[in-house]
Amino acid sequence: MNSSRRTVLARSLAVPLSLGLSSALLTRAVRAAPAAPPLAMVMNSGEASVSVIDMTSRKVIRTLPTLREPSHWALSKDRSKMYIADANGNALFIVDPRTGTALGHTVIADPYQLGFTPDHRYLVVNALRLDYVDVYRADDLSLVKRFSPGSMPSHLDFSPDSRWSFNSMQASGTLVSFDLVNMSIRWKAKIGPTLAGVLWHNGKVLVCVMGSDHVAEVDPVSGAVLRRIKTGVGPHNIFLTPDGKTLYVSNRVGGSLVALDPTTFELRRTYPFHAAGPDDLGVAPDGKLWISLRFREQVAVLDPHTGSVETIDVGRSPHGIFLNTELRHPGPVTAETL
């Protein structure tokens, strides 16, 4: 699909957004809706599209056009909307997470990675191309604060009390912590080359050092590196399973996924994905992992017990992935805490 055609299609999806609709009305609407079929939604960063996959048949049932570069996602508090970041398109695309249908889009500056604070007061956006970290009000997406903390803001996570955020600067090699109460920078810490995924875990912050072979465990108060956990070449992102029993790290450069003990960080198992670039993942109800393969235009479905893998063809450079079966879990659902 050429870019002009894709832009026309994307604009045709831009219906008015009722940001002021009460959460009570939205919650009643969600409760009244019939059960949704299990769907996987894959953000194809190199093809300006989102592939919607029927998880039962393993078939792509529709493709949603975006503007340029969809990458990551975040759920609204009532789970009625999924916001998909389209960085070079300067837009957030809104999708019904139950049905995988488009609800429109809104203009926002260079959203690459994004996340709602646990209390859903703010939406924090890493603008990787523009070197901004932007803080928006969650209810109306109005800009509260713009920071310029370093080069290429990449990934982020929050303290459970919503007071602090932790944002990796990919090109600067620093982790930056923000105080979201005072809207100030708490500290900047040099961690290592080409930082990526960030996860708050057991009172500490875990940061993937993609330019090396390890994940750094960081003290959230001081920014000091407490230890370095070897995972393989080029760790890109880190995920905690819904039962809290396994940490997975995708070594995108080295081409592997590793399973770690979430307490000791002992390496339990390595799953090879040679030259495929494993990136983001979701955990299905049957325990299988759905993994975007950034360098192969595919999604892998991995059985972590047997090691067997199925693949599904999607668009170019598949990046973020969301399974609507994750909506069954109580509490917040984010891209890293599945």
C-alpha positions as CSV (number, residue, x, y, z in Angstrom):
1,M,0.0,0.0,0.0
2,N,1.5,3.4,-1.0
3,S,2.0,6.1,1.6
4,S,-0.7,8.4,0.2
5,R,-3.3,5.7,0.2
6,R,-2.3,4.6,3.7
7,T,-2.6,8.2,4.9
8,V,-6.1,8.6,3.4
9,L,-7.2,5.4,5.1
10,A,-5.7,6.4,8.4
11,R,-7.4,9.8,8.3
12,S,-10.7,8.2,7.5
13,L,-10.5,6.4,10.8
14,A,-10.2,9.7,12.7
15,V,-13.6,9.9,14.3
16,P,-14.3,12.4,17.1
17,L,-13.0,11.2,20.5
18,S,-15.3,11.5,23.5
19,L,-12.6,12.0,26.0
20,G,-15.1,13.5,28.4
21,L,-17.4,10.4,28.4
22,S,-17.8,9.3,32.0
23,S,-15.9,6.2,33.1
24,A,-19.1,4.8,34.6
25,L,-20.8,4.9,31.2
26,L,-17.8,3.3,29.5
27,T,-17.5,0.6,32.2
28,R,-21.2,-0.3,31.8
29,A,-20.7,-0.5,28.0
30,V,-17.8,-2.8,28.4
31,R,-19.7,-5.0,30.8
32,A,-22.7,-5.2,28.5
33,A,-20.6,-6.2,25.5
34,P,-20.4,-9.9,24.6
35,A,-17.3,-11.9,25.2
36,A,-14.6,-11.1,22.6
37,P,-12.8,-13.7,20.6
38,P,-9.1,-14.1,21.5
39,L,-7.1,-11.7,19.4
40,A,-3.4,-10.7,19.1
41,M,-2.6,-7.2,17.8
42,V,0.8,-6.6,16.3
43,M,2.3,-3.2,15.6
44,N,4.3,-3.3,12.3
45,S,6.7,-0.4,12.7
46,G,8.1,-0.8,9.1
47,E,4.7,-1.0,7.4
48,A,2.5,1.6,9.1
49,S,-0.1,-1.0,10.1
50,V,-1.5,-3.2,12.9
51,S,-2.1,-6.9,12.2
52,V,-5.1,-8.3,14.0
53,I,-4.7,-12.1,14.5
54,D,-7.3,-14.6,15.5
55,M,-5.4,-16.5,18.1
56,T,-7.4,-19.7,17.6
57,S,-7.0,-20.0,13.8
58,R,-3.5,-18.3,13.8
59,K,-4.7,-16.2,10.9
60,V,-4.5,-12.4,10.3
61,I,-8.2,-11.4,10.0
62,R,-7.7,-7.7,9.4
63,T,-5.0,-5.0,9.0
64,L,-5.5,-1.6,10.4
65,P,-3.6,1.3,8.7
66,T,-1.7,3.8,10.7
67,L,0.3,6.8,9.5
68,R,4.0,5.8,9.7
69,E,5.5,3.9,12.6
70,P,3.4,2.2,15.2
71,S,5.5,0.8,18.0
72,H,4.1,0.4,21.5
73,W,0.7,0.5,23.4
74,A,-1.0,1.5,26.6
75,L,-4.5,0.7,28.0
76,S,-6.9,3.3,29.3
77,K,-8.0,2.8,32.9
78,D,-11.3,1.3,32.1
79,R,-9.7,-0.9,29.4
80,S,-12.1,0.4,26.7
81,K,-9.3,2.0,24.6
82,M,-5.8,0.9,23.6
83,Y,-3.5,3.8,22.6
84,I,-0.9,2.8,20.0
85,A,2.1,5.1,19.6
86,D,2.9,6.2,16.0
87,A,6.1,8.1,16.4
88,N,6.9,9.5,13.0
89,G,3.2,9.9,12.4
90,N,2.9,12.2,15.4
91,A,-0.3,10.4,16.5
92,L,-1.8,8.1,19.0
93,F,-4.1,5.6,17.3
94,I,-7.0,4.3,19.4
95,V,-8.2,0.8,19.1
96,D,-10.9,-1.2,20.9
97,P,-8.7,-3.8,22.7
98,R,-11.5,-6.4,22.8
99,T,-12.4,-6.4,19.1
100,G,-9.3,-5.0,17.4
101,T,-11.3,-2.3,15.6
102,A,-10.2,1.3,15.0
103,L,-11.7,4.1,17.1
104,G,-9.7,7.0,15.6
105,H,-6.5,8.9,16.3
106,T,-5.3,12.1,17.9
107,V,-2.3,14.2,17.3
108,I,0.6,14.0,19.7
109,A,4.3,14.8,19.3
110,D,6.5,11.8,18.4
111,P,5.1,9.1,20.7
112,Y,7.5,6.1,20.7
113,Q,7.1,4.4,24.0
114,L,4.3,5.4,26.5
115,G,2.7,4.4,29.7
116,F,0.0,5.5,32.1
117,T,1.0,6.0,35.7
118,P,-0.4,3.3,38.0
119,D,-3.0,5.7,39.3
120,H,-3.8,6.8,35.7
121,R,-3.4,10.4,36.5
122,Y,-0.7,10.9,33.8
123,L,0.3,9.5,30.5
124,V,4.1,9.7,30.1
125,V,5.5,9.6,26.5
126,N,9.0,9.0,25.3
127,A,9.6,11.0,22.1
128,L,12.7,9.2,20.9
129,R,13.2,11.3,17.7
130,L,12.7,14.7,19.4
131,D,14.6,13.8,22.6
132,Y,11.6,14.8,24.8
133,V,9.9,13.1,27.7
134,D,6.3,14.5,27.8
135,V,3.8,14.2,30.7
136,Y,0.2,14.5,29.7
137,R,-3.0,14.5,31.8
138,A,-4.6,11.1,31.2
139,D,-8.2,12.4,31.1
140,D,-7.8,14.9,28.2
141,L,-4.2,14.4,26.9
142,S,-3.3,18.0,27.6
143,L,0.5,18.6,28.1
144,V,1.6,19.1,31.7
145,K,5.4,19.1,31.4
146,R,8.0,18.6,28.8
147,F,11.5,17.4,29.7
148,S,14.7,17.3,27.6
149,P,16.6,14.8,29.7
150,G,18.9,13.1,27.1
151,S,19.3,11.6,23.7
152,M,16.7,9.1,22.3
153,P,14.3,8.4,25.3
154,S,13.4,4.8,24.8
155,H,11.5,2.8,27.4
156,L,9.9,3.5,30.8
157,D,8.2,2.2,33.9
158,F,6.9,3.6,37.2
159,S,7.1,3.1,41.0
160,P,3.9,1.5,42.2
161,D,2.8,4.7,44.0
162,S,2.9,6.7,40.7
163,R,5.4,9.2,42.2
164,W,8.4,8.3,40.1
165,S,9.1,7.3,36.5
166,F,12.2,5.7,35.2
167,N,13.1,6.4,31.5
168,S,16.0,4.9,29.6
169,M,17.9,7.2,27.2
170,Q,19.0,5.0,24.4
171,A,21.8,7.1,22.9
172,S,22.9,8.8,26.2
173,G,23.3,5.5,28.0
174,T,21.6,7.0,31.1
175,L,18.5,6.1,33.1
176,V,16.6,9.2,34.2
177,S,14.2,9.3,37.1
178,F,11.4,11.9,37.3
179,D,9.4,13.1,40.2
180,L,5.9,13.2,38.9
181,V,4.6,15.1,41.9
182,N,7.0,18.0,41.7
183,M,7.6,17.6,37.9
184,S,11.3,17.6,38.3
185,I,14.3,15.3,37.5
186,R,15.4,13.3,40.5
187,W,18.6,11.9,39.1
188,K,20.4,10.8,36.0
189,A,22.6,7.6,36.2
190,K,25.0,6.3,33.6
191,I,24.1,2.6,33.1
192,G,25.7,1.4,29.9
193,P,25.5,1.6,26.1
194,T,22.1,1.6,24.2
195,L,19.6,1.3,27.0
196,A,16.2,-0.1,26.2
197,G,13.5,-2.0,28.3
198,V,12.7,-0.8,31.9
199,L,10.8,-2.7,34.6
200,W,10.0,-2.0,38.2
201,H,10.5,-5.3,40.0
202,N,10.6,-6.1,43.7
203,G,11.4,-2.6,44.8
204,K,14.2,-2.2,42.2
205,V,14.5,-1.1,38.6
206,L,15.7,-3.5,35.9
207,V,17.2,-1.9,32.7
208,C,18.1,-3.7,29.6
209,V,21.6,-2.7,28.3
210,M,21.2,-3.6,24.6
211,G,24.8,-2.5,23.7
212,S,26.1,-5.2,26.1
213,D,25.1,-8.6,27.4
214,H,23.2,-7.8,30.6
215,V,20.3,-6.3,32.5
216,A,21.3,-3.8,35.2
217,E,19.5,-3.8,38.6
218,V,19.3,-0.2,39.8
219,D,18.5,1.3,43.2
220,P,15.4,3.5,42.6
221,V,16.4,6.0,45.3
222,S,20.0,6.7,44.3
223,G,20.3,5.4,40.7
224,A,23.3,3.2,41.7
225,V,23.8,0.0,39.8
226,L,23.4,-2.9,42.3
227,R,24.3,-5.8,40.0
228,R,24.5,-6.8,36.4
229,I,22.6,-9.9,35.3
230,K,24.0,-11.6,32.2
231,T,21.2,-12.6,29.8
232,G,22.9,-12.8,26.3
233,V,23.9,-10.3,23.6
234,G,21.7,-7.3,23.1
235,P,18.9,-7.6,25.7
236,H,16.1,-5.3,24.5
237,N,13.1,-5.8,26.8
238,I,12.1,-7.6,30.0
239,F,8.7,-9.0,31.0
240,L,7.1,-10.5,34.1
241,T,4.5,-13.3,33.6
242,P,1.0,-12.8,35.1
243,D,1.7,-15.4,37.8
244,G,4.9,-13.5,38.8
245,K,6.9,-16.7,38.4
246,T,9.1,-16.0,35.4
247,L,11.0,-13.0,34.0
248,Y,11.6,-13.2,30.3
249,V,14.3,-11.1,28.5
250,S,14.4,-10.8,24.8
251,N,18.0,-10.6,23.5
252,R,17.1,-8.9,20.2
253,V,20.7,-8.5,18.9
254,G,21.8,-12.0,19.9
255,G,18.6,-13.7,18.8
256,S,17.4,-15.4,21.9
257,L,14.8,-15.3,24.6
258,V,15.8,-16.3,28.2
259,A,13.8,-17.2,31.2
260,L,15.0,-16.0,34.6
261,D,14.0,-16.8,38.2
262,P,12.3,-13.6,39.3
263,T,13.9,-13.7,42.7
264,T,17.5,-14.9,42.2
265,F,17.8,-14.0,38.5
266,E,19.2,-17.5,37.9
267,L,19.0,-18.4,34.2
268,R,16.5,-21.2,33.8
269,R,16.4,-21.7,30.0
270,T,17.4,-20.1,26.7
271,Y,15.2,-20.3,23.6
272,P,17.1,-19.6,20.3
273,F,15.6,-17.3,17.7
274,H,18.6,-17.0,15.4
275,A,18.8,-13.7,13.5
276,A,15.1,-13.2,14.1
277,G,15.3,-10.3,16.5
278,P,12.8,-11.3,19.3
279,D,11.3,-8.1,20.7
280,D,8.0,-7.7,22.6
281,L,5.8,-10.5,23.8
282,G,2.5,-11.5,25.4
283,V,1.4,-14.5,27.4
284,A,-1.6,-16.4,26.3
285,P,-4.0,-18.3,28.7
286,D,-2.5,-21.6,27.6
287,G,0.9,-20.3,28.8
288,K,2.3,-19.9,25.3
289,L,4.4,-16.8,24.5
290,W,3.5,-14.7,21.5
291,I,6.7,-12.9,20.4
292,S,7.2,-10.3,17.7
293,L,10.2,-11.2,15.6
294,R,11.5,-7.8,14.5
295,F,13.8,-9.0,11.7
296,R,11.5,-11.7,10.1
297,E,8.1,-10.1,9.6
298,Q,6.6,-12.8,11.8
299,V,5.1,-13.5,15.2
300,A,6.4,-16.6,17.0
301,V,4.1,-18.7,19.3
302,L,6.5,-20.5,21.7
303,D,5.6,-23.3,24.1
304,P,8.0,-22.6,26.9
305,H,7.7,-26.2,28.2
306,T,8.6,-28.0,25.0
307,G,10.4,-25.3,23.1
308,S,8.3,-25.8,20.0
309,V,7.6,-22.7,17.9
310,E,4.8,-21.8,15.4
311,T,5.1,-18.7,13.2
312,I,2.6,-16.3,11.7
313,D,3.4,-13.9,8.9
314,V,2.6,-10.2,9.7
315,G,4.0,-6.9,8.4
316,R,7.5,-5.5,8.3
317,S,9.4,-4.9,11.5
318,P,6.7,-6.2,14.0
319,H,7.3,-4.4,17.3
320,G,4.7,-4.1,20.1
321,I,2.2,-6.9,20.6
322,F,-1.0,-7.1,22.7
323,L,-3.2,-10.1,23.5
324,N,-6.7,-9.2,24.4
325,T,-6.8,-12.3,26.6
326,E,-4.7,-10.2,29.0
327,L,-7.9,-8.2,29.8
328,R,-8.9,-11.2,31.9
329,H,-6.3,-10.4,34.5
330,P,-7.3,-8.2,37.4
331,G,-5.4,-5.1,38.1
332,P,-3.2,-3.0,35.7
333,V,-2.0,-4.6,32.4
334,T,1.1,-3.1,30.8
335,A,3.4,-4.1,28.1
336,E,6.0,-5.4,30.6
337,T,3.8,-6.7,33.4
338,L,1.5,-8.9,31.3
